[in-house]
Amino acid sequence: MGPPLWRQLQLTAQALAAIRAGTSGSAAFEAVEPALRPGVQALGFQALRWLGRAEALRRQLAKRTPPPGADALLCTALALAWDADNAPYEPFTLVDQAVEAAKRDPATRAQGSFINACLRRFLRERDDLVAATNHEPVAQWNHPRWWIERLRRDHPRDWQRVLEANNLHPPLTLRVNTRKTSQALYLQALSAAGMEATPVAANGVQLARARPVTQLPGFAEGEFSVQDSAAQLAAPLLLDGLRPNGSEPLRVLDACAAPGGKTAHLLEYAGDAPIEVTALEIDAARSRRIGETLARLDLRANVLVADAVRPEKWWDGQPFDAILLDAPCTASGIVRRHPDVRWLRRESDVEQLALQQAMLLAALWPLVRPGGRLLYCTCSVFKQEGSHQIEAFLAHNTDARLRPSPGHLLPQSGGNARGVPDNGLGEHDGFFYALLEKPAR
């Protein structure tokens, strides 16, 4: 018998309160005991996807914002129950168990009667209350107002499609390790295990139904990694057609490399070609994840803990044939997978991160040899972190030229792909790619 729903709602509300206070969703859910974590995270993700609507409903029900713990529990229940057709439980059950959760928690017990009154009124007047919030953009789209307005400016024809995609569940997409198997053979292995999947990108597969990765064939043997299909474009873009300078192995730098997915893909994609990959990460704890990723896949790279902006501290003076700069960004393109991001980010973060991206580009470009390449990418849909960033870089660096590259890839889902040209990636997250080349002397 599983844990009672009231307990799961308690923990979900506590995670929401932590996120509102500035904790990342990953850390907030990691704090939940392992036995309860999957159920709490599922409820939490759904609550975060509909938090804009829930907060608008709470404003209809209460003139004043209640204390943080009570407000988090109230908004959790409203986010889960407002759309009866897609609620994880019957709205009446959710309300009943939310009230029970309030009574059993010392932090919310004093507001138990208030929560009960709000939620019972919600059940009685749900249709009218929802209709009263329909005109509010934050309730309609479940993103902060500044986010909606920026997206509308950046992508005037696609902003609604992007917002809709952000509120859907992401698919489980894998990258096949071609050093150990092939896309075709792995699709056969999945089919033999009764798992439906389709090919995406050059070496990816997308499962029709998500499953725990440890239950998939070939996990222990390192035959695949979890990676969005749009993210799988990085290694081919950087390496296709690139030759080393002389007889030495191809020297490649993966800056900002944690958790190591793209580092591994670079090594896999090179195949038998001689290649030396340096994986750079400023955070020591996150750099350990690179080692863990490579060890599972039986791959090797030179992992350094250092600041990419300060090459004088770690660079050996030998130029790189290729640099992958997967720059820190708002993560506005991967909101389906991290629904907390939209509520954690502030509009000022965009400019601050854009400055950091410009510093990284300026620091790393001199490390590229003549005839070499730098691939700049972010998992952002905001133009300040993508096309505008590269336009500014090219204007100030006359020794750089832009090679054919995807530019902005907007999130695409099965529910919003109608009328969108098929790019062979299936459902995918939002990314930006710009491949820069330094002309040979």
N, C-alpha and C positions, 0 to 999 in steps of 0.2 A: 504494500500500500504506500502510495506516494505521500509527500508532505502535505499538510492541509493548505488550502488555497489562501487562507488568511495569513499564514506565515510567509508564503511566497509574495503576497502583496505588501506585507510589512517590509521585506527585504528589498523589493523593487522600489518602494517609496524611499527607503533609506539611500539606495543607489542614486535615485533621481535627485534627492536633496544634496548628495555629495557632488554630483555633476553641476548642479546649479551653483554650488559654492566654488567651482573651478577645478574639480577633480576630473580627469579623463574618464570616459566610459570604461576603457579597458581596466584601469585601476579600480574603479568603483565596483565592477562586477567580479574582479579578481579577489576582492575582499570577502565575497560570499563563500561560505564553506562549499567544498567541491560537490558534495552530494546534492546540494540545492541549486548550484550555479546554473546549469543548463536551463531549468525552468524559469528561474528568476531573470536570466539574461533574455530569454525569449519574450517574456512579459515586458521587460524593460525596453527592449528595442521597439516593440510595438507602441509602448507609451511615449517614447521619444519621437517616433514618427508622427504622432498625432498630438503632440504637446501644445502646439499653437491653438488647435481647436479646444483642447481641454482647458487651457488658461482663459480663453474667451468665454467658455461656458461657466467657469468658476466666477468670473466677473459678473455674469448674469445672476448667479446664485448668492453671492456674498458682496456686500458693499465694501468691506475691508478685507485686505489680504490676511489670512490667518497666519499663525506662526509657521516657520519653515517646514517642520515635520508634518504638521497637520495639512498644510497646503500641498506638500509633495504626495501625501496619501490621497487626498481629495482629487488632485489632478491625475494621479495614476489611475484611479477608478474611472474618472470621466474619459480619459484617453482610451481606455480599454472598452468602455461600455457605450460610447456615443453612437457608434455605427453597429447596430444590432446584427446586420448581415455578416459582418467581418469580425465580430467580437470573439475572443478565445473561449468565453463562457457566456451563458445567458446573462443579460444585463442585470436581472434581479439577483442572480447568484453573485455576481461581482460586487454589487452594492451591499448585499448581506455580509459577504466576507470582508469587505473593506471596513464596514462598521465593526465587525468582530476584531479586525486587526487594530483598529483604533483603541478599542477597549483593553486589549491585551498588552499594549505598549505604554509604559509609564510616560513616555515623551508625548504621547497624543491622547492619553486617557481623558484629560481635562477637556479636550475638544471633541470627545466622542459624540455627545448629543448634537453639537453643531454639524459635524460630518454626517451624522445620520439624517438630520433635517435637510441638509443640502441635497444629499443623494436620493432621499425619498421624493423630494420635490422634482428632482431631475427625472426620475422614473415616471412621475405623473405628467410632466410637461415637456418631455424630451423633444418632440417634434417642433413645438413652438420655440423652445430654447435654441435648438440647432438652427432653425430658420433665422432667429434673431442674430446669430453670429455669422451667417453666410456672407454678409457684406464686408467682413473684416478680412483683408488680404492675409494676415498672419494666420487666421483660423482656416481660411480656404486652402492655403498652400503649405501651412505648417513649416514655415521658415521665418526668420526675423525679417522685418520690413526692409532693412538696409540691404539684406541679401537679395531679396526679391527685386528691389529697384536696381541694384548693380547688375544682376543677371539680365534684366529687361534691357538695360542700356548696352550691355556687351553682346547680347544675342537676341535682337528684337524679333526674329522670326521663330526662335526655338526655346525661348525662356520657359514657356508653359510646359513644353515637352520635357525639359530638364527637371523641373520641379516635380512633375508627376512621376518621373523615373526615380527620383530620390526617395519617394515614399513607398517603393516596392521592395520586395525581398530580392536580394542579389542571387544569381545562380552560383553553383559550385563549379569553378573552372580550374582545370589542372593543366600544367605544362609537362609534357612527357619528356623524360630524361633520355635523349637520343643516344647517349653513350651506353645505355643498358637495354633499350627496346625502341620501338617505333610507334608513331601515332596509330598506324593501322593495326599493329599487333596488340597495342594496349586497348584499343576499341574492341578487339576480339575478346581480350581477357575480361573486360567489363561485361560484354554481352554474355559470356559463358557464366558469369556470376549473377546474371539476371538483372543487370543494371543498364538502363537505356542511356545512351550518350551520343553526342554528335561532334564531328571534328570542327575546330575553330583555329584560326591563325595558322601558322606553319606547322606547329607541333603541339597544339592544345586540344583538349577535349572538354566538353561542357555536359555535365550530367543533367538529366531531366529532373532528378530529385536529389536534393542534398542528403548526404550521409556523413557520419563520422569518418574522417580520413583514415583513421587506423583500421577501419573495416574494409577499405578498398584494396583490391589486389595490387601487390607490388609495393605497399607502403614501406615495410621493413627493409625491402631490397633497394629502396631509393629510386624506384622507377618513375616517380612523378613528384612534382611540387605543386602546392596550391598557388595559383597566380592568375590574376585577371587577364583576359585575352588582349586587352589594350596594352597592358604592361609587358606582354610578351613581344611587343614590337621593338623594344629597346636594343636587344642584342643584334638582331638582323640589321637594323638601321645603322648601328655603329660599325659592324664588322664586315658587312657585305662588300666585296670588291676591294677591301683594304689589304695592302701588302706591307710586310715589315720593311724597315729601312736597312737594307743589307741582309746579311745572313743570320742576324740575331733573331730570337723569338719576338713575336709581336708584344710590345710593352703596352699594357692597358691599365688605366687607373679607374676604379669605381669609387668616386667621391661620395660621401654621405651614404655609405653602403648598407647599413643595417636595415632589415634583418638578414640580408644576404641573398635574397631571391634573384636579383639581377646579376649579382656576382656569379652565382651558380650558373645562371643561364649563359653568361659570357663564356664560361669554361665549357659548358655542354655544347654550345653552338660552334665553338672553334673545332670541335672534334679532335682529329689527330694532328691538326696544325699546331706547331709550337707557339705557345702563348704564355706570358707571365702576367698575372693579374694581381694588382695591389688593391686591397679593399681598405678604404679609409673611413674611420668613424670617430667622431669626437667624444662620444659617450662610452665609457669603458663597459658598463653593464650591457648596453645594446650591442657592443662589438662582440661580446661573447655569443650572442645569438648568431652572428655570422659564422663563427666556428662550428656551432651546433648544426647549422644548416648544411655547411659543406661536409661535415663528418657523415651525416646521414646519407648524403649523395655520393660519398667517396670521392670528393674533389679537394683540390689544394689551391690556396691562394695566400699571399702575404698580407696578413691582417695587421693594420696599424691603428693605434689609438692616437689621433692627432687632429688638429684643426685644419681643415682644407684651406682656410683663408690665410694661414701662416705657413706656406711651403718651405720657408727657410728653416723651419723646425723639423722637417721630416723628409724633404725631397733630396735625392742623391745627386741632382744636377743633370741627370740623363733625361732628355725629353721623352715624352710618351707618344706612341703612335696613335693612341685613341684614349679619350677621356669620356667617361659617362658621368654627367652631373645630374643626378636625380635630386633636385634642390628641395630644401625645406619649403613648405607652402601651406596654404590654408586647408588643404585636403578637401576642397570644395567639390572635387570630382568623384569622391568615394564616399559620399554621404549615405548611400544605401548600406554600405558595410559598417559605417561608423555614424549612426544617426545622432550621436551626441555632439558631433563636430559643429553642426549648425547653431547649437545653443551655447557652445563654449566660445566660439569665435566672436570677435568684435570687429567693427569695420576698420578700426585703426590697425588691426593686425595685418590687413592686406598691404598697406604701405610699408609697415615695418619689415614684413617678410620680403617684399619686393626689393628693399634696400639690401637685405642679406643676400638675396639671389644675385643682385648686381655685383656685390663684393666678391662672391664666389666666382662668378664669370671672370671678373677682372684679375683675380688671383690665379686662376687655373689656365687661362688662355695662353700665357707665356710658356707654359709647360708642354704645349703641343708642338711637336716638330713640324717643320715645313713639309707639306704634303699630308699631314695628319688631320685628325678630326676631333671635334668635341660635340657630343650629343647632349643638349640641354633638354631636360624634361621635368614636368611637375604633374602631380595628380590634381590639378586645379582647372576649373572652367573660367576663372576670372582672367580677363585679358591683361590686366596689369602684371600678372605673374606669367603670362605667356607671350602673345604676339607683341604687346607693347614693350615688354622686357627685351625681346630680341631686336625689335626695331631700334631701340635706344643703343643697344650694344653694337649693332652694325654701323650706326651713325658715328660712333666714336672709335671704331676699330676697322680701319680701311684694309687691314690684312686678313679680314675674315669674309667669307662668302657663304651664303645660305644655299645648301644643297636641297634637292627635293625631299620633303619630309611632311608628315601629316598635318602639322599645325595643331589646331584645337580639335580634339575628338570629344564630342559631347556624349554624356551617358545615353546608352541605348538599351531598352528593355523590350521584352516581348509584348508588353502592353502599350508601348508608345512608338513602335518601329514602323507603323503604317505610313507609307509615303517616304520613308527614309531609305536611300540606296543601301544595298547590302554591301558591307565592306569585308565580309568573310570572317568577322570577329564574333558573330553571334551577339548575345547580350554582353555589354561591357560597361566599364566605368568611364569617367571622364579623365582625359589626359591631354597634355600638350607636348609636342615634340618639335624641336628645331635642330637640324644637323648642320653644324658649322665646319667649314674646311679652311685650313690655312694653306694657301697656294705654295707649291714647291718653288724653291729659289732657282 
